[in-house]
Amino acid sequence: MNINLLSCDAQRPDKRAIAKCIAEISNVGDSLANEFTEILLEGDPVDIEIADKNSGSALRALRKLDIDYEIVE
């Protein structure tokens, strides 16, 4: 499943937690997850792919971090 991470609405976003979440749900390395986090926090959307078996827990984790996303078919 592909999703676009649109923005982070947290008042004080936790970069480390966001990068860790992205790395876990999308199976990318830590450096790429950190880069995706920086792009997201600058206000640009990020496209990632997550495994269908992890989709429910991944989407819950993103909502917990106040990350807006859209599912891309």
PyMOL CGO cylinders between C-alpha atoms (Angstrom):
from pymol import cmd
from pymol.cgo import CYLINDER

trace = [
    CYLINDER, 0.00, 0.00, 0.00, 1.34, 3.45, -0.90, 0.3, 1, 1, 1, 1, 1, 1,
    CYLINDER, 1.34, 3.45, -0.90, 0.59, 6.43, 1.28, 0.3, 1, 1, 1, 1, 1, 1,
    CYLINDER, 0.59, 6.43, 1.28, 1.49, 10.10, 1.05, 0.3, 1, 1, 1, 1, 1, 1,
    CYLINDER, 1.49, 10.10, 1.05, 2.57, 11.72, 4.28, 0.3, 1, 1, 1, 1, 1, 1,
    CYLINDER, 2.57, 11.72, 4.28, 1.16, 15.22, 3.91, 0.3, 1, 1, 1, 1, 1, 1,
    CYLINDER, 1.16, 15.22, 3.91, 2.02, 17.13, 7.07, 0.3, 1, 1, 1, 1, 1, 1,
    CYLINDER, 2.02, 17.13, 7.07, 2.67, 16.90, 10.78, 0.3, 1, 1, 1, 1, 1, 1,
    CYLINDER, 2.67, 16.90, 10.78, 0.26, 18.91, 12.93, 0.3, 1, 1, 1, 1, 1, 1,
    CYLINDER, 0.26, 18.91, 12.93, 2.00, 18.32, 16.24, 0.3, 1, 1, 1, 1, 1, 1,
    CYLINDER, 2.00, 18.32, 16.24, 2.86, 21.51, 18.08, 0.3, 1, 1, 1, 1, 1, 1,
    CYLINDER, 2.86, 21.51, 18.08, 6.34, 20.20, 18.90, 0.3, 1, 1, 1, 1, 1, 1,
    CYLINDER, 6.34, 20.20, 18.90, 7.03, 17.29, 16.54, 0.3, 1, 1, 1, 1, 1, 1,
    CYLINDER, 7.03, 17.29, 16.54, 9.43, 14.63, 17.80, 0.3, 1, 1, 1, 1, 1, 1,
    CYLINDER, 9.43, 14.63, 17.80, 11.81, 14.13, 14.87, 0.3, 1, 1, 1, 1, 1, 1,
    CYLINDER, 11.81, 14.13, 14.87, 13.34, 11.00, 16.34, 0.3, 1, 1, 1, 1, 1, 1,
    CYLINDER, 13.34, 11.00, 16.34, 9.97, 9.32, 16.93, 0.3, 1, 1, 1, 1, 1, 1,
    CYLINDER, 9.97, 9.32, 16.93, 8.74, 10.25, 13.44, 0.3, 1, 1, 1, 1, 1, 1,
    CYLINDER, 8.74, 10.25, 13.44, 11.91, 8.93, 11.79, 0.3, 1, 1, 1, 1, 1, 1,
    CYLINDER, 11.91, 8.93, 11.79, 11.72, 5.71, 13.81, 0.3, 1, 1, 1, 1, 1, 1,
    CYLINDER, 11.72, 5.71, 13.81, 8.07, 5.24, 12.83, 0.3, 1, 1, 1, 1, 1, 1,
    CYLINDER, 8.07, 5.24, 12.83, 8.81, 5.82, 9.13, 0.3, 1, 1, 1, 1, 1, 1,
    CYLINDER, 8.81, 5.82, 9.13, 11.74, 3.39, 9.26, 0.3, 1, 1, 1, 1, 1, 1,
    CYLINDER, 11.74, 3.39, 9.26, 9.63, 0.69, 10.92, 0.3, 1, 1, 1, 1, 1, 1,
    CYLINDER, 9.63, 0.69, 10.92, 6.55, 0.92, 8.73, 0.3, 1, 1, 1, 1, 1, 1,
    CYLINDER, 6.55, 0.92, 8.73, 8.24, 1.36, 5.38, 0.3, 1, 1, 1, 1, 1, 1,
    CYLINDER, 8.24, 1.36, 5.38, 11.36, -0.82, 5.76, 0.3, 1, 1, 1, 1, 1, 1,
    CYLINDER, 11.36, -0.82, 5.76, 13.79, 1.94, 4.80, 0.3, 1, 1, 1, 1, 1, 1,
    CYLINDER, 13.79, 1.94, 4.80, 17.11, 2.66, 6.48, 0.3, 1, 1, 1, 1, 1, 1,
    CYLINDER, 17.11, 2.66, 6.48, 17.54, 5.12, 9.32, 0.3, 1, 1, 1, 1, 1, 1,
    CYLINDER, 17.54, 5.12, 9.32, 19.28, 7.75, 7.18, 0.3, 1, 1, 1, 1, 1, 1,
    CYLINDER, 19.28, 7.75, 7.18, 16.52, 7.71, 4.57, 0.3, 1, 1, 1, 1, 1, 1,
    CYLINDER, 16.52, 7.71, 4.57, 13.87, 7.84, 7.31, 0.3, 1, 1, 1, 1, 1, 1,
    CYLINDER, 13.87, 7.84, 7.31, 15.60, 10.90, 8.79, 0.3, 1, 1, 1, 1, 1, 1,
    CYLINDER, 15.60, 10.90, 8.79, 15.66, 12.52, 5.36, 0.3, 1, 1, 1, 1, 1, 1,
    CYLINDER, 15.66, 12.52, 5.36, 11.95, 11.78, 4.86, 0.3, 1, 1, 1, 1, 1, 1,
    CYLINDER, 11.95, 11.78, 4.86, 11.24, 13.30, 8.30, 0.3, 1, 1, 1, 1, 1, 1,
    CYLINDER, 11.24, 13.30, 8.30, 13.07, 16.51, 7.42, 0.3, 1, 1, 1, 1, 1, 1,
    CYLINDER, 13.07, 16.51, 7.42, 11.18, 16.76, 4.11, 0.3, 1, 1, 1, 1, 1, 1,
    CYLINDER, 11.18, 16.76, 4.11, 7.85, 16.18, 5.88, 0.3, 1, 1, 1, 1, 1, 1,
    CYLINDER, 7.85, 16.18, 5.88, 8.53, 18.76, 8.58, 0.3, 1, 1, 1, 1, 1, 1,
    CYLINDER, 8.53, 18.76, 8.58, 9.52, 21.32, 5.94, 0.3, 1, 1, 1, 1, 1, 1,
    CYLINDER, 9.52, 21.32, 5.94, 5.99, 20.98, 4.57, 0.3, 1, 1, 1, 1, 1, 1,
    CYLINDER, 5.99, 20.98, 4.57, 6.54, 18.80, 1.51, 0.3, 1, 1, 1, 1, 1, 1,
    CYLINDER, 6.54, 18.80, 1.51, 4.65, 15.50, 1.07, 0.3, 1, 1, 1, 1, 1, 1,
    CYLINDER, 4.65, 15.50, 1.07, 6.52, 12.20, 1.24, 0.3, 1, 1, 1, 1, 1, 1,
    CYLINDER, 6.52, 12.20, 1.24, 5.43, 9.05, -0.60, 0.3, 1, 1, 1, 1, 1, 1,
    CYLINDER, 5.43, 9.05, -0.60, 6.18, 5.76, 1.18, 0.3, 1, 1, 1, 1, 1, 1,
    CYLINDER, 6.18, 5.76, 1.18, 5.14, 2.14, 0.71, 0.3, 1, 1, 1, 1, 1, 1,
    CYLINDER, 5.14, 2.14, 0.71, 4.00, 0.00, 3.62, 0.3, 1, 1, 1, 1, 1, 1,
    CYLINDER, 4.00, 0.00, 3.62, 3.27, -3.72, 3.74, 0.3, 1, 1, 1, 1, 1, 1,
    CYLINDER, 3.27, -3.72, 3.74, -0.43, -4.54, 3.70, 0.3, 1, 1, 1, 1, 1, 1,
    CYLINDER, -0.43, -4.54, 3.70, -0.05, -6.78, 6.74, 0.3, 1, 1, 1, 1, 1, 1,
    CYLINDER, -0.05, -6.78, 6.74, 1.21, -3.78, 8.77, 0.3, 1, 1, 1, 1, 1, 1,
    CYLINDER, 1.21, -3.78, 8.77, -1.20, -1.20, 7.40, 0.3, 1, 1, 1, 1, 1, 1,
    CYLINDER, -1.20, -1.20, 7.40, -3.54, -0.98, 10.40, 0.3, 1, 1, 1, 1, 1, 1,
    CYLINDER, -3.54, -0.98, 10.40, -0.82, -0.54, 13.00, 0.3, 1, 1, 1, 1, 1, 1,
    CYLINDER, -0.82, -0.54, 13.00, 1.16, 1.77, 10.70, 0.3, 1, 1, 1, 1, 1, 1,
    CYLINDER, 1.16, 1.77, 10.70, -1.78, 4.11, 10.20, 0.3, 1, 1, 1, 1, 1, 1,
    CYLINDER, -1.78, 4.11, 10.20, -2.47, 4.16, 13.96, 0.3, 1, 1, 1, 1, 1, 1,
    CYLINDER, -2.47, 4.16, 13.96, 1.18, 5.05, 14.62, 0.3, 1, 1, 1, 1, 1, 1,
    CYLINDER, 1.18, 5.05, 14.62, 1.01, 7.92, 12.12, 0.3, 1, 1, 1, 1, 1, 1,
    CYLINDER, 1.01, 7.92, 12.12, -2.19, 9.29, 13.69, 0.3, 1, 1, 1, 1, 1, 1,
    CYLINDER, -2.19, 9.29, 13.69, -0.60, 9.08, 17.15, 0.3, 1, 1, 1, 1, 1, 1,
    CYLINDER, -0.60, 9.08, 17.15, 2.25, 11.29, 15.88, 0.3, 1, 1, 1, 1, 1, 1,
    CYLINDER, 2.25, 11.29, 15.88, -0.30, 13.78, 14.39, 0.3, 1, 1, 1, 1, 1, 1,
    CYLINDER, -0.30, 13.78, 14.39, 0.82, 13.03, 10.83, 0.3, 1, 1, 1, 1, 1, 1,
    CYLINDER, 0.82, 13.03, 10.83, -1.77, 13.64, 8.13, 0.3, 1, 1, 1, 1, 1, 1,
    CYLINDER, -1.77, 13.64, 8.13, -1.67, 11.13, 5.30, 0.3, 1, 1, 1, 1, 1, 1,
    CYLINDER, -1.67, 11.13, 5.30, -3.62, 9.97, 2.29, 0.3, 1, 1, 1, 1, 1, 1,
    CYLINDER, -3.62, 9.97, 2.29, -3.82, 6.47, 0.90, 0.3, 1, 1, 1, 1, 1, 1,
    CYLINDER, -3.82, 6.47, 0.90, -2.77, 6.18, -2.75, 0.3, 1, 1, 1, 1, 1, 1,
    CYLINDER, -2.77, 6.18, -2.75, -4.27, 3.36, -4.77, 0.3, 1, 1, 1, 1, 1, 1,
]
cmd.load_cgo(trace, "trace")
